[in-house]
């Protein structure tokens, strides 16, 4: 019997964003998190690191008032955890230089 594939989700952060009485808030933070995921994928592509990562995001509207709590990150097989963490560490170090 084949073992089901376990996937992990690595969040790059979370934020709240939405609209309240015509005022928008939090969109810049959400866009910034999404761009960080894109930059990490570009970093891996430029290194020719062959890691099958998929971007993901999660949004929930707890109050049903156009107010979202969101998280963004990457999704990957549990077998790749060590490799993904190594690459993420190198990426984050390169971002601070």
Protein Blocks (a to p, Z undefined) as FASTA:
>chain_A
ZZddddddddfbdcddddeehiaehklmmmmmmmmmmmmmmmmmmnopacdddddddddd
fkonopacddddddddfklmmmmmmmmmmmmmmmmZZ
